[in-house]
């Protein structure tokens, strides 16, 4: 029972430290894949329990899936009971999120994909998302898979610069 409470507090702590709504996949990556704070099934079950209890709000979005936000009640609960998370784990989570927050944000906001067309060319789909709404979608037709993969891989780092360039060119 004690670990179930601690697991809930860990997820609330992660949401609080991220300071932005995050997808279920981002939460799973943060807590189970990239770190060993929870196991996969516990993480999914605990997230559902937090939504049911009203400590986390789940907002559906069309592109990103479900975005999870900590509620005011969740913040109050965390403020009262965060000491139940061992201090070394709190420090580890805080430091990890401080160092990696931008990486996870980019992963959620800058999306890319590619697929092969019937004529042998490839279409690369590049998107910039904000929680709940798309900001930009760009489709590029490229002649081969190598170019598609290169664009796909570069998008995450180049998205802000590309968006800024397109925006300033069209507005000015």
SULPE-V581481 format. One record per backbone hydrogen bond with DSSP energy under -0.5 kcal/mol. NH is the residue of the N-H (numbers start at 1). CO is the residue of the C=O. E is the energy in kcal/mol with one decimal. If there is no record, write none. Layout:
NH;CO;E
NH;CO;E
This chain:
5;1;-1.7
6;2;-2.3
7;3;-2.8
8;4;-1.8
9;5;-2.3
10;6;-2.5
11;7;-2.2
12;8;-2.4
13;9;-2.6
14;10;-2.6
15;11;-2.5
16;12;-2.4
17;13;-2.5
18;14;-2.4
19;15;-1.3
22;68;-1.9
24;66;-0.9
27;23;-2.3
28;24;-2.8
29;25;-2.7
30;26;-2.9
31;27;-2.6
32;28;-2.4
33;28;-1.5
34;29;-3.4
35;29;-0.5
37;31;-1.0
38;31;-2.0
43;39;-2.4
44;40;-2.2
45;41;-2.6
46;42;-2.9
47;43;-2.3
48;44;-2.0
49;45;-2.3
50;46;-2.3
51;47;-1.8
52;48;-2.5
53;49;-2.1
54;50;-0.6
54;51;-1.1
55;50;-2.0
56;50;-1.4
57;69;-3.1
59;57;-0.6
59;67;-3.0
60;58;-0.5
61;65;-1.7
65;61;-0.9
67;59;-3.1
68;22;-3.3
69;57;-2.5
71;55;-2.2
75;71;-2.2
76;72;-2.3
77;73;-2.5
78;74;-2.4
79;75;-2.6
80;76;-1.8
81;77;-2.0
82;78;-2.1
84;81;-2.5
85;82;-2.0
86;84;-0.6
89;86;-0.6
90;86;-2.3
91;87;-2.4
92;88;-2.2
93;89;-2.8
94;90;-2.6
95;91;-2.6
96;92;-2.6
97;93;-2.7
98;94;-2.2
99;95;-2.3
100;96;-2.3
101;97;-2.0
104;100;-1.9
105;101;-2.4
106;102;-2.9
107;103;-2.1
108;104;-1.7
109;105;-2.6
110;106;-3.2
111;109;-0.8
111;127;-1.8
113;125;-1.9
115;123;-2.1
117;121;-3.3
120;117;-2.1
122;142;-2.9
123;115;-2.7
124;122;-0.5
124;140;-3.0
125;113;-3.1
125;123;-0.5
126;124;-0.6
126;138;-3.1
127;111;-3.1
128;136;-2.4
129;109;-3.1
130;133;-3.0
133;130;-2.2
135;128;-3.1
136;128;-1.6
138;126;-3.0
140;124;-2.7
142;122;-3.1
142;140;-0.6
148;144;-1.7
149;145;-2.9
150;146;-2.1
151;147;-2.4
152;148;-2.6
153;149;-2.5
154;150;-2.1
155;151;-1.6
157;154;-0.6
158;154;-2.2
159;155;-2.3
162;158;-2.6
163;159;-2.8
164;160;-2.4
165;161;-2.3
166;162;-2.6
167;163;-2.9
168;164;-2.7
169;165;-2.2
170;166;-2.3
171;167;-2.3
172;168;-1.9
